[in-house]
Each structure stands twice: as C-alpha cells, then as structure tokens.
Amino acid sequence: MRQTVKPSFEYGRGPVLWGAVTVIVLGLVVNFVLQRPGWLMPTALAGGGVAAARSGFYDPSANNGALAAIVGTVALMPVLAITRTTGMFGIEQTGDTIFFSIIFVLAWITILFVVIAPFGYIGGWLVDTVRRRVGGPLGY
C-alpha cells in the first residue's frame, strides 16, 4: 500500500491561546507602562514558556511557543504602530497615520519571523526541557 506524505504544522489551540494572551498583556505592559519596547523579545520568550507549560507531554511545546509569540505579536502590531506613528512622529492626519502604520506593520513582519518567533520557540523548548527533567510538581 502506498503512503503519501502529508506535511503539517502541529500545534495545540489552547496552549497557543494562553501564550498569545501572555504576549499581548506583557507586550502592552512593557510598551506603555515600562516604556521599554525592546523588551518584546523577553515577552515572546515568556509567552512561549506559558504555551509550553500549558501543553501536554506529547504536544509540540516548542511549536506552540513559536505560534503563540507570532499570534500575540500580530495582535499587538496595529496598536503599537498607531501609537508610534501618532506619539513618536506627531502625525495627526488620518491618511498619514494609516499609511505610516501600515509601513510599520510591514517592517515588523520581518522582525516577527526572524527574531520574535525563534524567541517563542526557545521559550517553549526551555520550559518543556525543564519539565521533563525535573518532573514532580512541574511535570505533566
């Protein structure tokens, strides 16, 4: 019997949602409360860790972490782009604000896949590795 290859990206919806909410909340805190937009990478690391912590033993924890970082950051992008356009550059006209916000979002997509997604993947991998080695209350 002939078998066909069906490539797919495995993930769990629940853990990804938990990790994405973590990225969104921490992203808003580091950007608007702490005024440290560069801390978005550790935020992705934490979101990936939360996604892995919510995953089961046989779940793809690192995939969940990377996808949680991507989904959470994509949800943050419009808010951050609009506030940066109006607050940082002082652009107040609607057309200009929309144009520059779109440019910011397009630029951040590159950063999202090159920097933030790997941080989420590493966070998921770290938490999964610690959980497997420690066991006990941190285990599955």
C-alpha positions in Angstrom: 0.0 0.0 0.0 1.3 3.4 -1.0 1.6 6.1 1.7 1.6 9.7 0.9 3.4 12.4 2.8 1.1 15.0 4.4 3.2 17.7 5.9 1.6 19.7 8.6 2.5 22.1 11.4 1.3 20.6 14.7 0.1 22.8 17.5 -2.4 22.9 20.3 -5.1 25.7 20.2 -5.4 26.0 24.0 -1.7 26.4 24.8 -1.2 28.8 21.8 -4.1 30.9 23.1 -2.7 31.1 26.6 0.8 32.0 25.3 -0.6 34.6 22.9 -2.6 36.3 25.7 0.6 36.4 27.8 2.5 38.0 24.9 -0.3 40.6 24.4 -0.6 41.5 28.1 3.2 41.7 28.7 3.7 43.5 25.4 1.2 46.2 26.5 2.9 46.5 29.9 6.4 46.8 28.5 5.4 49.3 25.8 3.0 51.5 27.7 3.8 51.1 31.4 7.5 50.5 31.4 8.3 52.3 28.2 10.7 49.6 27.0 9.7 48.4 23.5 12.9 46.4 23.3 11.6 44.0 25.9 9.3 42.5 23.4 11.7 39.6 22.8 11.7 38.5 26.5 7.9 38.9 26.3 7.9 36.4 23.4 10.2 34.1 25.5 7.7 34.2 28.4 4.7 33.7 26.1 6.5 30.6 24.6 7.1 29.3 28.1 3.5 29.7 29.1 2.4 27.9 25.9 4.8 25.1 26.7 3.6 25.0 30.3 0.0 24.5 29.2 1.0 21.8 26.7 0.8 18.1 27.4 3.6 15.5 27.4 3.1 14.6 23.7 2.2 18.0 22.5 4.7 20.0 20.4 5.6 22.5 23.1 8.2 24.5 21.1 5.8 24.8 18.1 3.1 26.1 20.5 5.6 28.6 21.9 6.6 29.9 18.4 3.0 30.2 17.3 1.9 31.9 20.5 4.7 34.5 20.0 3.5 35.1 16.4 -0.2 35.4 17.2 0.4 37.6 20.2 2.7 39.9 18.3 0.4 40.1 15.3 -2.4 41.2 17.7 -0.1 43.9 19.2 1.2 45.3 15.9 -1.7 47.6 14.9 -1.9 49.2 18.4 1.9 49.7 18.6 2.0 51.0 15.0 -0.7 53.6 15.6 0.7 54.8 18.9 4.2 55.1 17.5 3.0 57.0 14.5 1.0 59.5 16.4 3.1 59.7 19.6 6.6 59.4 18.2 6.3 61.3 15.0 3.4 63.6 15.8 1.4 62.7 12.7 -2.2 63.5 13.3 -4.0 63.3 9.9 -5.9 60.1 9.3 -4.5 59.2 5.9 -0.9 59.8 7.0 -1.4 57.8 10.2 -2.9 54.9 8.3 -0.1 54.9 5.8 2.8 55.1 8.3 1.1 52.5 10.5 0.9 50.1 7.6 4.6 50.7 6.8 5.5 50.0 10.5 3.4 46.7 10.4 5.1 45.5 7.2 8.5 46.3 8.7 7.7 44.4 11.9 6.6 41.3 10.0 10.2 40.7 9.1 11.3 41.2 12.7 8.4 38.9 13.8 9.6 35.9 11.8 13.4 36.5 12.2 13.6 37.4 15.9 10.3 37.1 17.9 9.2 33.6 16.6 12.5 32.0 17.5 12.4 33.5 21.0 8.9 32.0 21.5 10.3 28.6 20.2 13.2 28.8 22.6 10.9 29.7 25.5 8.8 26.7 24.7 11.8 24.4 24.4 13.3 25.6 27.7 10.1 25.1 29.7 9.5 21.7 28.1 13.1 20.6 28.8 12.9 21.7 32.4 9.5 20.0 32.9 10.8 16.7 31.5 14.0 16.7 33.6 12.6 17.9 36.9 9.3 16.1 37.0 7.3 16.4 40.2 5.1 19.4 40.6 6.4 20.9 37.4 5.7 17.8 35.5 2.8 16.8 33.3 
